[in-house]
Amino acid sequence: MVEIAHEGESLLIRTYFGDQGSWDDIVAAASKSHTQSDATEVQATLTLIDDTSFENASPAEVISLLQAPPPTYAFIADRQTFESSEMPILAIEFRNSGGSEPMPAFRVMPAVLADVENNLSIANLDFADYQNAADSDGIFRGFGSPQTTTRIVTKQRLLEAAADGNLTETILARYRSDLEKESRSEWEAKLAPDLRATHEYYASGRDNYWMFEEVLGLDETIDATRDGGSALVFGLPISYGRWGVYLDPDTLAPITALMTRMPTPEQQQASK
């Protein structure tokens, strides 16, 4: 097994060894800092695994080669990454690894890997968000991709529309409270064209939410997305967690909302 030396960093694992020059290019592109549209500079925090033990390894084999317990996700530079001119890196979530369901995955351009890594590492966004935002070929090229429809939603409009949706009283009260506390006044929401993908993601991972200190709205989100349809999606950060909110594209009323919160350091210490 390979020991993960840098706790808190995301893994970039090489599984194809046919071209050293391309590997250097992939690492350079994935590690480069860049400036977002809001003028924030971001850079991926990566631990590189360049070890021939992983040559041609499948995702399940990658898990078996990593020190237990494996991370919740990793980035993989496989043969497709090396042979495509866009160098799309495979992002894979290591759940359902022992079951028959495929592990959630999408591909990401190295130029926007920093955005993905930063958001996944703090659970500000999750795999469903990026899968929904990926282009038709399964590659995430950024929320500003020509194939991705986005819309600015304001805090005032979200609060006005909150009670018009399908949220239970408990979920609505928590969502409104957290929304009112947020200092931001607007968010960029992205269009999820078919919520059946969201349903499949959450339904298949229902048993993997034990790691969170608090989960609110999971069953409701699974039910609300079962029949598909489109939605505008945005993430609302909270202390040690986030809301994933799915809005009616016309009215901005919430179709469903899912809150996940990790334990605080004090709670983690108390559980040891």
Beta strands, then each sheet from edge to edge (+ up, - down):
strand 1: 10-14
strand 2: 34-35
strand 3: 41-42
strand 4: 46-49
strand 5: 73-77
strand 6: 89-93
strand 7: 105-108
strand 8: 139-140
strand 9: 150-154
strand 10: 186-192
strand 11: 214-216
strand 12: 231-238
strand 13: 241-247
strand 14: 254-261
sheet 1: 4+ 1+ 5+ 6- 7+ 8+
sheet 2: 2+ 3-
sheet 3: 9+ 10- 12+ 13- 14+ 11-
end
